[in-house]
Amino acid sequence: MRSNTREYMMKLNPKRVWVPGPLIVGAGPSGLATAACLKEKGVPSLILEKEDCIASSWKLRTYERLRLHLPKQYCELPHMPFPPGFPTYPTKQQFINYLEAYAQCFSIEPLFGMEVKCAEYDHSIGFWRVQANDLEFICRWLVVATGENSVPVVPDIIGFADFHGRVLHSSSYKKGDDFEGEKVLVVGCGNSGMEVCLDLCNNHAHAYMVVRGKLHILAREIFGISTFGLSMWMMKWFPMNFVYSLLLFFSWMILGGTEKHGLVRPKVGPLQLKMTSGKPLVLGIGTFARIQSSHIKVVPGINKFVENGVEFVNGKHEEFDSIILATGYKSNVPSWLKESEFFSEQDGQPKAPFPNSWRGKNGLYATGFTKRGLLGASIDAQRIAEDVARQWNFKTWHFSLEF
Ligand SMILES: Cc1cc2nc3c(=O)[nH]c(=O)nc-3n(C[C@H](O)[C@H](O)[C@H](O)COP(=O)(O)OP(=O)(O)OC[C@H]3O[C@@H](n4cnc5c(N)ncnc54)[C@H](O)[C@@H]3O)c2cc1C
């Protein structure tokens, strides 16, 4: 919304703002993609963003060496390809630049510093009431784009407060040279845990990685083709189980056996695991080679923290200077959205899985909750725009007939 429009509305009613089109909560890639798709359909929208910039997760909560985990063709947002010179795995800064250009291209101007604290459907008037700061926004359509990864998850481990060293979540980790020469325990072995370990190792820290359960690690590329791309392509023709058996076989050929290094593969295939437990595909980016060469040590789960380190579940003690919690994130939706039919109050995710995770009742939509990264967000954004545009055009047409 342009600032003069907002000023005009504020003059009409200083506390209440009427939003004619959809109100989108969150200016990350999902929110931006939805606003752009709506714009392409001629539907205006308004984004409320709690931070003071777009793509705050990428700008404020990521480490320096981060690159897109998936090849660029699976990470483009609708209606605007990446610039031709981008590498297969764009850097964090390249991706941020792309998102800035995207917002500019579609003239998306979110209202920054607007944290939505409460949103509730008012049955008596048939509209959503959305509270942010000291304003109440009234809208017909509400799009939740606050991300699957909005709140860092910190595990509840005994003795946490007793540890005297440095403890931080991977969302606050910036670069490995801050830890040079230190003995660092990384709790978690997803993509972030793997990448943080590699970065620590490259910067002369002694990295230890906690692996509690079983996990699949796949080669990032097979015969020069991205594993993710290959799996998407093969799944058009073959059943999922067959595809993943084949990928596991190729990964075994490329990486070798992982079990003797403490990474035991589960019986269930990687994609089924992702669908049932939400665990992401862990793609080898060089970390496994450092595990094989014993530069990164795999250790079991933690029993408790002690003053100078930890006690593992096998009873052994180890001293550490720092601990990095690469323990993931969760949705913040239950903290602000007063709705429990479409979104689960337990995990803040839509109850119905993809491809039915984008539309609820009474004009409620969700984008970016598909467990399929940016590709899933782009699909959601296009579906939402089509659905809202149908209603919008009907409303406009109906309205013009009445006058
Ligand atoms: C380290 C990392 C690497 C990843 N790499 C890839 C990759 O290579 N490819 C891929 O497809 N996916 C990747 N993902 C997954 C996913 O695509 C990204 O997390 C992406 O940023 C999700 O976009 P989003 O807009 O849904 O959520 P976010 O980027 O988290 O944006 C949500 C926005 O909502 C705002 N917000 C939250 N709550 C409120 C509120 N109450 N009021 C107002 N604003 C609010 C936040 O400040 C934020 O700006 C990665 C994720 C991580 C963590």
The ligand as a Tripos MOL2 file, in Angstrom:
@<TRIPOS>MOLECULE
LIG
   53    58     1     0     0
SMALL
NO_CHARGES

@<TRIPOS>ATOM
      1 C1         19.3120  -22.2230    6.2590 C.3       1 LIG1
      2 C2         18.1660  -22.4650    5.3120 C.ar      1 LIG1
      3 C3         18.4210  -22.7170    3.9530 C.ar      1 LIG1
      4 C4         17.3570  -22.9570    3.0540 C.ar      1 LIG1
      5 N1         17.6350  -23.2070    1.7370 N.ar      1 LIG1
      6 C5         16.6110  -23.4620    0.8810 C.ar      1 LIG1
      7 C6         16.8680  -23.7360   -0.5160 C.ar      1 LIG1
      8 O1         17.9990  -23.7850   -0.9700 O.2       1 LIG1
      9 N2         15.8150  -23.9650   -1.3320 N.ar      1 LIG1
     10 C7         14.5270  -23.9490   -0.8690 C.ar      1 LIG1
     11 O2         13.6180  -24.1620   -1.6550 O.2       1 LIG1
     12 N3         14.2620  -23.6990    0.4330 N.ar      1 LIG1
     13 C8         15.2630  -23.4670    1.3180 C.ar      1 LIG1
     14 N4         14.9860  -23.2210    2.6470 N.ar      1 LIG1
     15 C9         13.5890  -23.3370    3.1440 C.3       1 LIG1
     16 C10        12.6620  -22.1030    2.8160 C.3       1 LIG1
     17 O3         12.5130  -21.9860    1.4310 O.3       1 LIG1
     18 C11        13.1620  -20.7980    3.3750 C.3       1 LIG1
     19 O4         13.1640  -20.9060    4.7840 O.3       1 LIG1
     20 C12        12.3060  -19.5730    2.9540 C.3       1 LIG1
     21 O5         12.8740  -18.3990    3.4980 O.3       1 LIG1
     22 C13        10.8610  -19.6880    3.4040 C.3       1 LIG1
     23 O6         10.1850  -18.5130    3.0170 O.3       1 LIG1
     24 P1          8.9100  -17.9650    3.7890 P.3       1 LIG1
     25 O7          8.5820  -16.6410    3.1910 O.co2     1 LIG1
     26 O8          7.8690  -19.0190    3.7970 O.co2     1 LIG1
     27 O9          9.3730  -17.7930    5.3010 O.3       1 LIG1
     28 P2         10.4370  -16.7540    5.9040 P.3       1 LIG1
     29 O10        11.5570  -16.5460    4.9470 O.co2     1 LIG1
     30 O11        10.7590  -17.2430    7.2560 O.co2     1 LIG1
     31 O12         9.6200  -15.3830    5.9930 O.3       1 LIG1
     32 C14         8.5830  -15.1910    6.9230 C.3       1 LIG1
     33 C15         8.4920  -13.7000    7.2310 C.3       1 LIG1
     34 O13         7.3680  -13.4900    8.0950 O.3       1 LIG1
     35 C16         7.7280  -12.5330    9.0870 C.3       1 LIG1
     36 N5          6.8540  -12.7490   10.2450 N.ar      1 LIG1
     37 C17         6.8270  -13.8370   11.0610 C.ar      1 LIG1
     38 N6          5.8910  -13.6910   12.0090 N.ar      1 LIG1
     39 C18         5.2950  -12.4850   11.7850 C.ar      1 LIG1
     40 C19         4.2240  -11.7720   12.4190 C.ar      1 LIG1
     41 N7          3.5710  -12.2830   13.4720 N.pl3     1 LIG1
     42 N8          3.8800  -10.5560   11.9270 N.ar      1 LIG1
     43 C20         4.5210  -10.0300   10.8540 C.ar      1 LIG1
     44 N9          5.5380  -10.6520   10.2140 N.ar      1 LIG1
     45 C21         5.9090  -11.8740   10.6640 C.ar      1 LIG1
     46 C22         9.1920  -12.8330    9.3640 C.3       1 LIG1
     47 O14         9.8560  -11.7310    9.9610 O.3       1 LIG1
     48 C23         9.7000  -13.1650    7.9580 C.3       1 LIG1
     49 O15        10.1850  -12.0160    7.2890 O.3       1 LIG1
     50 C24        16.0210  -22.9540    3.5420 C.ar      1 LIG1
     51 C25        15.7780  -22.6910    4.9030 C.ar      1 LIG1
     52 C26        16.8290  -22.4500    5.7730 C.ar      1 LIG1
     53 C27        16.5260  -22.1950    7.2580 C.3       1 LIG1
@<TRIPOS>BOND
     1     1     2 1
     2     2     3 ar
     3     2    52 ar
     4     3     4 ar
     5     4     5 ar
     6     4    50 ar
     7     5     6 ar
     8     6     7 ar
     9     6    13 1
    10     7     8 2
    11     7     9 ar
    12     9    10 ar
    13    10    11 2
    14    10    12 ar
    15    12    13 ar
    16    13    14 ar
    17    14    15 1
    18    14    50 ar
    19    15    16 1
    20    16    17 1
    21    16    18 1
    22    18    19 1
    23    18    20 1
    24    20    21 1
    25    20    22 1
    26    22    23 1
    27    23    24 1
    28    24    25 2
    29    24    26 1
    30    24    27 1
    31    27    28 1
    32    28    29 2
    33    28    30 1
    34    28    31 1
    35    31    32 1
    36    32    33 1
    37    33    34 1
    38    33    48 1
    39    34    35 1
    40    35    36 1
    41    35    46 1
    42    36    37 ar
    43    36    45 ar
    44    37    38 ar
    45    38    39 ar
    46    39    40 ar
    47    39    45 ar
    48    40    41 1
    49    40    42 ar
    50    42    43 ar
    51    43    44 ar
    52    44    45 ar
    53    46    47 1
    54    46    48 1
    55    48    49 1
    56    50    51 ar
    57    51    52 ar
    58    52    53 1
@<TRIPOS>SUBSTRUCTURE
     1 LIG1         1 GROUP 0 **** ****
